[in-house]
Amino acid sequence: MEDARRARGSFGESVAARLFLEKGFTILERGWRTRYGEVDLIVQDARGVRFVEVKTRGSDTFGPPEEAVTRLKLRKIARVAEVYLEKRGWQHLARQIDVVAIRTDAPGAPEVRHIEDVGEGFG
């Protein structure tokens, strides 16, 4: 079960990375970890840096994927983001937290929703 979940998560991160590449972003990191937590993707464009949480589900049985991104999770991502920006001396850059929600049970290609700037005052 854990292997299937991990594979679904990895698939979702690849779909999200492709989405950002198609939108002209540069992928800076995948699965960037600190003692405070992990960020699935860190991407950059001319406007700044985005810290992306990717949620992939096989169905909406337990609700849409984006509902799994709680306020606690957003606070953790914001903390990890601050560490990342500080390590690189990029505190001055614009930043935001995005969510990419993916459902894999849709016929054909997976259903992908990009929800921008969910960081609740982050940045």
A tleap script that builds the chain and sets N, CA, C and O, in Angstrom:
source leaprc.protein.ff14SB
mol = sequence {
  NMET GLU ASP ALA ARG ARG ALA ARG GLY SER
  PHE GLY GLU SER VAL ALA ALA ARG LEU PHE
  LEU GLU LYS GLY PHE THR ILE LEU GLU ARG
  GLY TRP ARG THR ARG TYR GLY GLU VAL ASP
  LEU ILE VAL GLN ASP ALA ARG GLY VAL ARG
  PHE VAL GLU VAL LYS THR ARG GLY SER ASP
  THR PHE GLY PRO PRO GLU GLU ALA VAL THR
  ARG LEU LYS LEU ARG LYS ILE ALA ARG VAL
  ALA GLU VAL TYR LEU GLU LYS ARG GLY TRP
  GLN HIE LEU ALA ARG GLN ILE ASP VAL VAL
  ALA ILE ARG THR ASP ALA PRO GLY ALA PRO
  GLU VAL ARG HIE ILE GLU ASP VAL GLY GLU
  GLY PHE CGLY
}
set mol.1.N position { 0.818 -1.195 0.000 }
set mol.1.CA position { 0.000 0.000 0.000 }
set mol.1.C position { 0.863 1.260 0.000 }
set mol.1.O position { 0.601 2.200 -0.750 }
set mol.2.N position { 1.899 1.274 0.850 }
set mol.2.CA position { 2.789 2.431 0.936 }
set mol.2.C position { 3.515 2.663 -0.387 }
set mol.2.O position { 3.717 3.809 -0.788 }
set mol.3.N position { 3.912 1.581 -1.073 }
set mol.3.CA position { 4.591 1.731 -2.358 }
set mol.3.C position { 3.669 2.376 -3.387 }
set mol.3.O position { 4.110 3.225 -4.162 }
set mol.4.N position { 2.400 1.987 -3.405 }
set mol.4.CA position { 1.437 2.562 -4.340 }
set mol.4.C position { 1.222 4.044 -4.035 }
set mol.4.O position { 1.124 4.864 -4.948 }
set mol.5.N position { 1.151 4.379 -2.757 }
set mol.5.CA position { 0.973 5.769 -2.363 }
set mol.5.C position { 2.188 6.611 -2.750 }
set mol.5.O position { 2.057 7.730 -3.246 }
set mol.6.N position { 3.353 6.053 -2.515 }
set mol.6.CA position { 4.592 6.753 -2.871 }
set mol.6.C position { 4.676 6.951 -4.389 }
set mol.6.O position { 5.067 8.019 -4.860 }
set mol.7.N position { 4.309 5.923 -5.142 }
set mol.7.CA position { 4.330 6.017 -6.607 }
set mol.7.C position { 3.340 7.077 -7.091 }
set mol.7.O position { 3.647 7.846 -8.001 }
set mol.8.N position { 2.147 7.117 -6.479 }
set mol.8.CA position { 1.150 8.124 -6.861 }
set mol.8.C position { 1.686 9.518 -6.554 }
set mol.8.O position { 1.527 10.433 -7.362 }
set mol.9.N position { 2.319 9.688 -5.397 }
set mol.9.CA position { 2.886 10.987 -5.033 }
set mol.9.C position { 3.991 11.419 -5.973 }
set mol.9.O position { 4.052 12.583 -6.368 }
set mol.10.N position { 4.856 10.501 -6.333 }
set mol.10.CA position { 5.943 10.797 -7.265 }
set mol.10.C position { 5.389 11.160 -8.641 }
set mol.10.O position { 5.877 12.081 -9.297 }
set mol.11.N position { 4.361 10.422 -9.068 }
set mol.11.CA position { 3.701 10.732 -10.332 }
set mol.11.C position { 3.132 12.148 -10.297 }
set mol.11.O position { 3.313 12.922 -11.237 }
set mol.12.N position { 2.440 12.482 -9.202 }
set mol.12.CA position { 1.852 13.814 -9.061 }
set mol.12.C position { 2.889 14.912 -9.102 }
set mol.12.O position { 2.674 15.945 -9.735 }
set mol.13.N position { 4.018 14.704 -8.434 }
set mol.13.CA position { 5.078 15.707 -8.454 }
set mol.13.C position { 5.642 15.898 -9.857 }
set mol.13.O position { 5.993 17.013 -10.243 }
set mol.14.N position { 5.728 14.815 -10.616 }
set mol.14.CA position { 6.207 14.925 -11.997 }
set mol.14.C position { 5.208 15.695 -12.864 }
set mol.14.O position { 5.602 16.515 -13.694 }
set mol.15.N position { 3.919 15.427 -12.666 }
set mol.15.CA position { 2.877 16.157 -13.401 }
set mol.15.C position { 2.951 17.641 -13.054 }
set mol.15.O position { 2.885 18.489 -13.944 }
set mol.16.N position { 3.086 17.958 -11.775 }
set mol.16.CA position { 3.160 19.357 -11.339 }
set mol.16.C position { 4.416 20.038 -11.896 }
set mol.16.O position { 4.352 21.181 -12.348 }
set mol.17.N position { 5.542 19.347 -11.864 }
set mol.17.CA position { 6.777 19.918 -12.409 }
set mol.17.C position { 6.606 20.237 -13.894 }
set mol.17.O position { 7.027 21.296 -14.361 }
set mol.18.N position { 5.993 19.324 -14.623 }
set mol.18.CA position { 5.752 19.552 -16.057 }
set mol.18.C position { 4.845 20.772 -16.256 }
set mol.18.O position { 5.075 21.571 -17.165 }
set mol.19.N position { 3.815 20.920 -15.412 }
set mol.19.CA position { 2.904 22.061 -15.482 }
set mol.19.C position { 3.680 23.373 -15.334 }
set mol.19.O position { 3.479 24.309 -16.108 }
set mol.20.N position { 4.564 23.434 -14.341 }
set mol.20.CA position { 5.325 24.661 -14.124 }
set mol.20.C position { 6.331 24.907 -15.248 }
set mol.20.O position { 6.536 26.052 -15.650 }
set mol.21.N position { 6.951 23.861 -15.752 }
set mol.21.CA position { 7.866 24.038 -16.883 }
set mol.21.C position { 7.127 24.600 -18.091 }
set mol.21.O position { 7.639 25.483 -18.779 }
set mol.22.N position { 5.923 24.089 -18.350 }
set mol.22.CA position { 5.118 24.579 -19.481 }
set mol.22.C position { 4.724 26.040 -19.299 }
set mol.22.O position { 4.511 26.755 -20.278 }
set mol.23.N position { 4.627 26.485 -18.048 }
set mol.23.CA position { 4.281 27.884 -17.763 }
set mol.23.C position { 5.518 28.784 -17.728 }
set mol.23.O position { 5.404 29.978 -17.453 }
set mol.24.N position { 6.695 28.222 -18.004 }
set mol.24.CA position { 7.913 29.016 -18.084 }
set mol.24.C position { 8.707 29.147 -16.796 }
set mol.24.O position { 9.609 29.979 -16.712 }
set mol.25.N position { 8.389 28.342 -15.794 }
set mol.25.CA position { 9.120 28.370 -14.534 }
set mol.25.C position { 10.377 27.511 -14.642 }
set mol.25.O position { 10.477 26.630 -15.496 }
set mol.26.N position { 11.323 27.785 -13.763 }
set mol.26.CA position { 12.504 26.946 -13.578 }
set mol.26.C position { 12.272 26.132 -12.315 }
set mol.26.O position { 11.864 26.675 -11.289 }
set mol.27.N position { 12.530 24.835 -12.385 }
set mol.27.CA position { 12.427 23.981 -11.210 }
set mol.27.C position { 13.735 24.121 -10.435 }
set mol.27.O position { 14.802 23.770 -10.940 }
set mol.28.N position { 13.651 24.632 -9.214 }
set mol.28.CA position { 14.841 24.785 -8.380 }
set mol.28.C position { 15.099 23.550 -7.531 }
set mol.28.O position { 16.245 23.125 -7.375 }
set mol.29.N position { 14.040 22.975 -6.984 }
set mol.29.CA position { 14.180 21.822 -6.086 }
set mol.29.C position { 12.941 20.932 -6.181 }
set mol.29.O position { 11.837 21.392 -6.472 }
set mol.30.N position { 13.163 19.650 -5.925 }
set mol.30.CA position { 12.070 18.689 -5.724 }
set mol.30.C position { 12.314 17.993 -4.402 }
set mol.30.O position { 13.412 17.495 -4.151 }
set mol.31.N position { 11.294 17.956 -3.551 }
set mol.31.CA position { 11.417 17.262 -2.274 }
set mol.31.C position { 12.464 17.869 -1.364 }
set mol.31.O position { 13.250 17.140 -0.758 }
set mol.32.N position { 12.493 19.197 -1.255 }
set mol.32.CA position { 13.497 19.873 -0.430 }
set mol.32.C position { 13.110 19.768 1.032 }
set mol.32.O position { 12.011 20.163 1.420 }
set mol.33.N position { 14.019 19.231 1.850 }
set mol.33.CA position { 13.732 18.934 3.262 }
set mol.33.C position { 14.584 19.752 4.220 }
set mol.33.O position { 15.742 20.073 3.948 }
set mol.34.N position { 13.967 20.076 5.349 }
set mol.34.CA position { 14.678 20.635 6.493 }
set mol.34.C position { 14.125 19.926 7.724 }
set mol.34.O position { 13.252 19.065 7.613 }
set mol.35.N position { 14.634 20.287 8.886 }
set mol.35.CA position { 14.098 19.690 10.110 }
set mol.35.C position { 12.672 20.162 10.373 }
set mol.35.O position { 11.969 19.571 11.193 }
set mol.36.N position { 12.235 21.217 9.691 }
set mol.36.CA position { 10.888 21.761 9.874 }
set mol.36.C position { 9.855 21.092 8.969 }
set mol.36.O position { 8.653 21.219 9.202 }
set mol.37.N position { 10.310 20.390 7.951 }
set mol.37.CA position { 9.387 19.749 7.022 }
set mol.37.C position { 9.953 19.722 5.616 }
set mol.37.O position { 11.148 19.924 5.399 }
set mol.38.N position { 9.071 19.470 4.677 }
set mol.38.CA position { 9.460 19.311 3.278 }
set mol.38.C position { 8.540 20.129 2.378 }
set mol.38.O position { 7.362 20.327 2.677 }
set mol.39.N position { 9.105 20.596 1.273 }
set mol.39.CA position { 8.338 21.241 0.214 }
set mol.39.C position { 8.481 20.363 -1.020 }
set mol.39.O position { 9.591 19.979 -1.387 }
set mol.40.N position { 7.354 20.042 -1.663 }
set mol.40.CA position { 7.390 19.146 -2.818 }
set mol.40.C position { 8.155 19.742 -3.994 }
set mol.40.O position { 9.005 19.080 -4.589 }
set mol.41.N position { 7.850 20.996 -4.326 }
set mol.41.CA position { 8.533 21.665 -5.442 }
set mol.41.C position { 8.858 23.099 -5.049 }
set mol.41.O position { 8.084 23.761 -4.358 }
set mol.42.N position { 9.999 23.558 -5.496 }
set mol.42.CA position { 10.329 24.973 -5.400 }
set mol.42.C position { 10.631 25.415 -6.827 }
set mol.42.O position { 11.515 24.871 -7.488 }
set mol.43.N position { 9.874 26.418 -7.291 }
set mol.43.CA position { 9.993 26.873 -8.677 }
set mol.43.C position { 10.186 28.384 -8.693 }
set mol.43.O position { 9.860 29.079 -7.731 }
set mol.44.N position { 10.725 28.877 -9.809 }
set mol.44.CA position { 10.982 30.312 -9.910 }
set mol.44.C position { 10.652 30.801 -11.308 }
set mol.44.O position { 10.875 30.110 -12.302 }
set mol.45.N position { 10.110 32.022 -11.355 }
set mol.45.CA position { 9.970 32.736 -12.616 }
set mol.45.C position { 10.433 34.162 -12.384 }
set mol.45.O position { 11.005 34.460 -11.336 }
set mol.46.N position { 10.201 35.042 -13.334 }
set mol.46.CA position { 10.688 36.422 -13.223 }
set mol.46.C position { 10.061 37.165 -12.050 }
set mol.46.O position { 10.637 38.137 -11.562 }
set mol.47.N position { 8.879 36.722 -11.584 }
set mol.47.CA position { 8.187 37.413 -10.482 }
set mol.47.C position { 8.643 36.950 -9.105 }
set mol.47.O position { 8.426 37.664 -8.126 }
set mol.48.N position { 9.265 35.783 -8.994 }
set mol.48.CA position { 9.717 35.325 -7.692 }
set mol.48.C position { 9.738 33.819 -7.561 }
set mol.48.O position { 9.784 33.089 -8.551 }
set mol.49.N position { 9.702 33.365 -6.310 }
set mol.49.CA position { 9.827 31.948 -5.984 }
set mol.49.C position { 8.494 31.439 -5.453 }
set mol.49.O position { 7.815 32.121 -4.685 }
set mol.50.N position { 8.130 30.234 -5.871 }
set mol.50.CA position { 6.910 29.597 -5.379 }
set mol.50.C position { 7.274 28.274 -4.716 }
set mol.50.O position { 8.093 27.499 -5.210 }
set mol.51.N position { 6.637 28.056 -3.594 }
set mol.51.CA position { 6.796 26.826 -2.834 }
set mol.51.C position { 5.504 26.057 -3.027 }
set mol.51.O position { 4.425 26.535 -2.677 }
set mol.52.N position { 5.622 24.851 -3.592 }
set mol.52.CA position { 4.447 24.142 -4.095 }
set mol.52.C position { 4.204 22.852 -3.324 }
set mol.52.O position { 5.089 22.007 -3.191 }
set mol.53.N position { 2.982 22.725 -2.823 }
set mol.53.CA position { 2.528 21.482 -2.210 }
set mol.53.C position { 1.710 20.743 -3.263 }
set mol.53.O position { 0.765 21.298 -3.824 }
set mol.54.N position { 2.071 19.497 -3.528 }
set mol.54.CA position { 1.366 18.677 -4.513 }
set mol.54.C position { 0.577 17.618 -3.762 }
set mol.54.O position { 1.132 16.880 -2.948 }
set mol.55.N position { -0.727 17.546 -4.039 }
set mol.55.CA position { -1.589 16.522 -3.442 }
set mol.55.C position { -2.208 15.707 -4.566 }
set mol.55.O position { -2.895 16.242 -5.436 }
set mol.56.N position { -1.958 14.418 -4.535 }
set mol.56.CA position { -2.457 13.519 -5.569 }
set mol.56.C position { -3.337 12.467 -4.922 }
set mol.56.O position { -2.940 11.814 -3.957 }
set mol.57.N position { -4.533 12.309 -5.462 }
set mol.57.CA position { -5.461 11.296 -4.957 }
set mol.57.C position { -6.043 10.513 -6.120 }
set mol.57.O position { -6.150 10.998 -7.246 }
set mol.58.N position { -6.415 9.286 -5.798 }
set mol.58.CA position { -7.019 8.424 -6.804 }
set mol.58.C position { -8.482 8.734 -7.042 }
set mol.58.O position { -9.030 8.374 -8.084 }
set mol.59.N position { -9.134 9.409 -6.076 }
set mol.59.CA position { -10.549 9.763 -6.213 }
set mol.59.C position { -10.874 10.865 -5.216 }
set mol.59.O position { -10.019 11.298 -4.444 }
set mol.60.N position { -12.128 11.310 -5.247 }
set mol.60.CA position { -12.594 12.311 -4.291 }
set mol.60.C position { -13.332 11.667 -3.120 }
set mol.60.O position { -14.059 12.352 -2.401 }
set mol.61.N position { -13.157 10.366 -2.921 }
set mol.61.CA position { -13.849 9.655 -1.848 }
set mol.61.C position { -13.664 10.357 -0.506 }
set mol.61.O position { -14.615 10.462 0.269 }
set mol.62.N position { -12.480 10.828 -0.226 }
set mol.62.CA position { -12.193 11.512 1.036 }
set mol.62.C position { -12.092 13.024 0.844 }
set mol.62.O position { -11.476 13.717 1.654 }
set mol.63.N position { -12.689 13.523 -0.213 }
set mol.63.CA position { -12.655 14.947 -0.525 }
set mol.63.C position { -11.613 15.242 -1.583 }
set mol.63.O position { -10.761 14.406 -1.882 }
set mol.64.N position { -11.688 16.446 -2.150 }
set mol.64.CA position { -10.709 16.842 -3.170 }
set mol.64.C position { -9.303 16.901 -2.576 }
set mol.64.O position { -9.146 17.169 -1.384 }
set mol.65.N position { -8.291 16.658 -3.386 }
set mol.65.CA position { -6.913 16.630 -2.883 }
set mol.65.C position { -6.508 17.895 -2.130 }
set mol.65.O position { -5.824 17.812 -1.110 }
set mol.66.N position { -6.919 19.056 -2.619 }
set mol.66.CA position { -6.486 20.309 -1.993 }
set mol.66.C position { -7.005 20.475 -0.565 }
set mol.66.O position { -6.432 21.240 0.211 }
set mol.67.N position { -8.074 19.774 -0.209 }
set mol.67.CA position { -8.589 19.856 1.159 }
set mol.67.C position { -7.628 19.237 2.176 }
set mol.67.O position { -7.751 19.488 3.375 }
set mol.68.N position { -6.686 18.441 1.712 }
set mol.68.CA position { -5.698 17.827 2.607 }
set mol.68.C position { -4.588 18.807 3.003 }
set mol.68.O position { -3.752 18.487 3.848 }
set mol.69.N position { -4.578 19.993 2.400 }
set mol.69.CA position { -3.574 21.000 2.738 }
set mol.69.C position { -4.153 21.877 3.849 }
set mol.69.O position { -4.926 22.800 3.594 }
set mol.70.N position { -3.769 21.571 5.067 }
set mol.70.CA position { -4.298 22.250 6.243 }
set mol.70.C position { -3.525 23.525 6.557 }
set mol.70.O position { -2.468 23.782 5.981 }
set mol.71.N position { -4.063 24.313 7.472 }
set mol.71.CA position { -3.350 25.519 7.915 }
set mol.71.C position { -2.020 25.160 8.559 }
set mol.71.O position { -1.028 25.867 8.380 }
set mol.72.N position { -1.998 24.065 9.307 }
set mol.72.CA position { -0.747 23.610 9.912 }
set mol.72.C position { 0.279 23.290 8.829 }
set mol.72.O position { 1.446 23.663 8.951 }
set mol.73.N position { -0.149 22.602 7.769 }
set mol.73.CA position { 0.757 22.274 6.666 }
set mol.73.C position { 1.269 23.552 6.006 }
set mol.73.O position { 2.449 23.643 5.667 }
set mol.74.N position { 0.396 24.534 5.820 }
set mol.74.CA position { 0.815 25.804 5.215 }
set mol.74.C position { 1.837 26.520 6.088 }
set mol.74.O position { 2.789 27.107 5.573 }
set mol.75.N position { 1.649 26.477 7.406 }
set mol.75.CA position { 2.626 27.102 8.306 }
set mol.75.C position { 3.978 26.407 8.205 }
set mol.75.O position { 5.022 27.058 8.215 }
set mol.76.N position { 3.950 25.076 8.109 }
set mol.76.CA position { 5.208 24.332 7.965 }
set mol.76.C position { 5.908 24.686 6.658 }
set mol.76.O position { 7.122 24.886 6.632 }
set mol.77.N position { 5.147 24.761 5.582 }
set mol.77.CA position { 5.734 25.119 4.286 }
set mol.77.C position { 6.331 26.522 4.356 }
set mol.77.O position { 7.426 26.757 3.844 }
set mol.78.N position { 5.621 27.453 4.986 }
set mol.78.CA position { 6.128 28.820 5.111 }
set mol.78.C position { 7.445 28.835 5.889 }
set mol.78.O position { 8.360 29.580 5.537 }
set mol.79.N position { 7.550 28.032 6.927 }
set mol.79.CA position { 8.791 27.967 7.716 }
set mol.79.C position { 9.928 27.391 6.879 }
set mol.79.O position { 11.041 27.917 6.885 }
set mol.80.N position { 9.643 26.313 6.163 }
set mol.80.CA position { 10.654 25.707 5.291 }
set mol.80.C position { 11.075 26.712 4.219 }
set mol.80.O position { 12.257 26.811 3.890 }
set mol.81.N position { 10.121 27.450 3.680 }
set mol.81.CA position { 10.415 28.445 2.653 }
set mol.81.C position { 11.342 29.529 3.187 }
set mol.81.O position { 12.282 29.937 2.505 }
set mol.82.N position { 11.080 29.992 4.398 }
set mol.82.CA position { 11.940 31.019 4.990 }
set mol.82.C position { 13.371 30.508 5.139 }
set mol.82.O position { 14.324 31.237 4.866 }
set mol.83.N position { 13.520 29.262 5.572 }
set mol.83.CA position { 14.854 28.666 5.699 }
set mol.83.C position { 15.534 28.609 4.334 }
set mol.83.O position { 16.704 28.968 4.199 }
set mol.84.N position { 14.790 28.156 3.321 }
set mol.84.CA position { 15.342 28.053 1.965 }
set mol.84.C position { 15.826 29.418 1.469 }
set mol.84.O position { 16.949 29.548 0.981 }
set mol.85.N position { 14.969 30.429 1.598 }
set mol.85.CA position { 15.320 31.762 1.113 }
set mol.85.C position { 16.509 32.340 1.881 }
set mol.85.O position { 17.381 32.981 1.293 }
set mol.86.N position { 16.541 32.116 3.172 }
set mol.86.CA position { 17.644 32.615 3.990 }
set mol.86.C position { 18.966 31.951 3.602 }
set mol.86.O position { 19.994 32.619 3.493 }
set mol.87.N position { 18.933 30.627 3.392 }
set mol.87.CA position { 20.159 29.902 3.010 }
set mol.87.C position { 20.756 30.444 1.714 }
set mol.87.O position { 21.973 30.423 1.531 }
set mol.88.N position { 19.910 30.924 0.829 }
set mol.88.CA position { 20.374 31.405 -0.467 }
set mol.88.C position { 20.547 32.921 -0.521 }
set mol.88.O position { 20.969 33.465 -1.541 }
set mol.89.N position { 20.220 33.605 0.581 }
set mol.89.CA position { 20.316 35.064 0.582 }
set mol.89.C position { 19.253 35.703 -0.289 }
set mol.89.O position { 19.468 36.779 -0.847 }
set mol.90.N position { 18.117 35.053 -0.410 }
set mol.90.CA position { 17.041 35.509 -1.291 }
set mol.90.C position { 15.854 36.075 -0.520 }
set mol.90.O position { 14.735 36.067 -1.032 }
set mol.91.N position { 16.068 36.559 0.685 }
set mol.91.CA position { 14.951 37.050 1.493 }
set mol.91.C position { 14.187 38.175 0.798 }
set mol.91.O position { 13.009 38.392 1.084 }
set mol.92.N position { 14.839 38.884 -0.104 }
set mol.92.CA position { 14.233 40.016 -0.798 }
set mol.92.C position { 13.272 39.598 -1.921 }
set mol.92.O position { 12.494 40.424 -2.397 }
set mol.93.N position { 13.315 38.344 -2.346 }
set mol.93.CA position { 12.495 37.910 -3.478 }
set mol.93.C position { 11.025 37.742 -3.087 }
set mol.93.O position { 10.704 37.358 -1.962 }
set mol.94.N position { 10.151 38.037 -4.034 }
set mol.94.CA position { 8.724 37.764 -3.844 }
set mol.94.C position { 8.550 36.260 -3.750 }
set mol.94.O position { 9.254 35.493 -4.407 }
set mol.95.N position { 7.592 35.850 -2.914 }
set mol.95.CA position { 7.382 34.413 -2.743 }
set mol.95.C position { 5.917 34.153 -2.455 }
set mol.95.O position { 5.189 35.024 -1.978 }
set mol.96.N position { 5.502 32.931 -2.757 }
set mol.96.CA position { 4.143 32.502 -2.441 }
set mol.96.C position { 4.093 30.990 -2.362 }
set mol.96.O position { 5.000 30.286 -2.805 }
set mol.97.N position { 2.998 30.514 -1.779 }
set mol.97.CA position { 2.753 29.075 -1.687 }
set mol.97.C position { 1.604 28.740 -2.618 }
set mol.97.O position { 0.546 29.367 -2.564 }
set mol.98.N position { 1.814 27.749 -3.472 }
set mol.98.CA position { 0.782 27.250 -4.378 }
set mol.98.C position { 0.476 25.799 -4.040 }
set mol.98.O position { 1.287 25.108 -3.423 }
set mol.99.N position { -0.689 25.352 -4.445 }
set mol.99.CA position { -1.069 23.942 -4.330 }
set mol.99.C position { -1.406 23.433 -5.722 }
set mol.99.O position { -2.097 24.103 -6.489 }
set mol.100.N position { -0.916 22.252 -6.039 }
set mol.100.CA position { -1.340 21.561 -7.256 }
set mol.100.C position { -2.077 20.314 -6.795 }
set mol.100.O position { -1.507 19.432 -6.154 }
set mol.101.N position { -3.371 20.264 -7.142 }
set mol.101.CA position { -4.235 19.150 -6.757 }
set mol.101.C position { -4.469 18.272 -7.985 }
set mol.101.O position { -4.865 18.758 -9.044 }
set mol.102.N position { -4.218 16.979 -7.826 }
set mol.102.CA position { -4.295 16.056 -8.957 }
set mol.102.C position { -5.171 14.873 -8.582 }
set mol.102.O position { -5.007 14.267 -7.523 }
set mol.103.N position { -6.103 14.557 -9.470 }
set mol.103.CA position { -6.919 13.348 -9.320 }
set mol.103.C position { -6.586 12.419 -10.466 }
set mol.103.O position { -6.630 12.810 -11.633 }
set mol.104.N position { -6.253 11.188 -10.127 }
set mol.104.CA position { -5.817 10.234 -11.158 }
set mol.104.C position { -6.930 9.335 -11.659 }
set mol.104.O position { -6.694 8.529 -12.558 }
set mol.105.N position { -8.146 9.441 -11.108 }
set mol.105.CA position { -9.226 8.557 -11.545 }
set mol.105.C position { -10.018 9.113 -12.724 }
set mol.105.O position { -10.916 8.442 -13.232 }
set mol.106.N position { -9.701 10.318 -13.164 }
set mol.106.CA position { -10.393 10.907 -14.309 }
set mol.106.C position { -10.045 10.123 -15.573 }
set mol.106.O position { -8.902 9.701 -15.750 }
set mol.107.N position { -11.038 9.929 -16.457 }
set mol.107.CA position { -10.727 9.227 -17.710 }
set mol.107.C position { -9.708 10.020 -18.525 }
set mol.107.O position { -9.767 11.248 -18.583 }
set mol.108.N position { -8.784 9.312 -19.148 }
set mol.108.CA position { -7.743 9.980 -19.931 }
set mol.108.C position { -6.672 10.532 -19.025 }
set mol.108.O position { -6.199 9.853 -18.114 }
set mol.109.N position { -6.294 11.767 -19.278 }
set mol.109.CA position { -5.238 12.415 -18.493 }
set mol.109.C position { -5.746 12.734 -17.088 }
set mol.109.O position { -6.950 12.895 -16.889 }
set mol.110.N position { -4.843 12.825 -16.116 }
set mol.110.CA position { -5.270 13.186 -14.761 }
set mol.110.C position { -5.867 14.593 -14.728 }
set mol.110.O position { -5.517 15.449 -15.541 }
set mol.111.N position { -6.761 14.815 -13.788 }
set mol.111.CA position { -7.339 16.147 -13.586 }
set mol.111.C position { -6.377 16.938 -12.707 }
set mol.111.O position { -6.027 16.503 -11.610 }
set mol.112.N position { -5.954 18.094 -13.191 }
set mol.112.CA position { -4.948 18.902 -12.496 }
set mol.112.C position { -5.521 20.295 -12.240 }
set mol.112.O position { -6.005 20.959 -13.156 }
set mol.113.N position { -5.456 20.725 -10.979 }
set mol.113.CA position { -5.878 22.077 -10.611 }
set mol.113.C position { -4.701 22.772 -9.934 }
set mol.113.O position { -4.115 22.252 -8.984 }
set mol.114.N position { -4.370 23.954 -10.440 }
set mol.114.CA position { -3.299 24.765 -9.852 }
set mol.114.C position { -3.954 25.898 -9.064 }
set mol.114.O position { -4.605 26.766 -9.645 }
set mol.115.N position { -3.785 25.888 -7.764 }
set mol.115.CA position { -4.372 26.902 -6.897 }
set mol.115.C position { -3.226 27.788 -6.419 }
set mol.115.O position { -2.330 27.339 -5.703 }
set mol.116.N position { -3.274 29.039 -6.824 }
set mol.116.CA position { -2.163 29.952 -6.567 }
set mol.116.C position { -2.322 30.726 -5.266 }
set mol.116.O position { -3.432 31.052 -4.846 }
set mol.117.N position { -1.190 31.010 -4.642 }
set mol.117.CA position { -1.068 31.919 -3.513 }
set mol.117.C position { -2.032 31.606 -2.368 }
set mol.117.O position { -2.896 32.412 -2.022 }
set mol.118.N position { -1.863 30.424 -1.796 }
set mol.118.CA position { -2.713 29.965 -0.691 }
set mol.118.C position { -2.061 30.203 0.666 }
set mol.118.O position { -2.555 29.707 1.679 }
set mol.119.N position { -0.970 30.946 0.704 }
set mol.119.CA position { -0.125 31.047 1.885 }
set mol.119.C position { -0.621 31.845 3.062 }
set mol.119.O position { 0.113 31.986 4.040 }
set mol.120.N position { -1.831 32.378 3.024 }
set mol.120.CA position { -2.414 33.068 4.172 }
set mol.120.C position { -1.458 34.095 4.774 }
set mol.120.O position { -1.065 33.992 5.936 }
set mol.121.N position { -1.097 35.071 3.973 }
set mol.121.CA position { -0.248 36.127 4.488 }
set mol.121.C position { 1.239 35.863 4.363 }
set mol.121.O position { 2.048 36.703 4.758 }
set mol.122.N position { 1.612 34.724 3.826 }
set mol.122.CA position { 3.023 34.404 3.629 }
set mol.122.C position { 3.584 35.344 2.585 }
set mol.122.O position { 2.961 35.575 1.549 }
set mol.123.N position { 4.765 35.889 2.857 }
set mol.123.CA position { 5.444 36.710 1.877 }
set mol.123.C position { 5.038 38.132 2.013 }
set mol.123.O position { 5.512 38.984 1.262 }
savepdb mol mol.pdb
quit
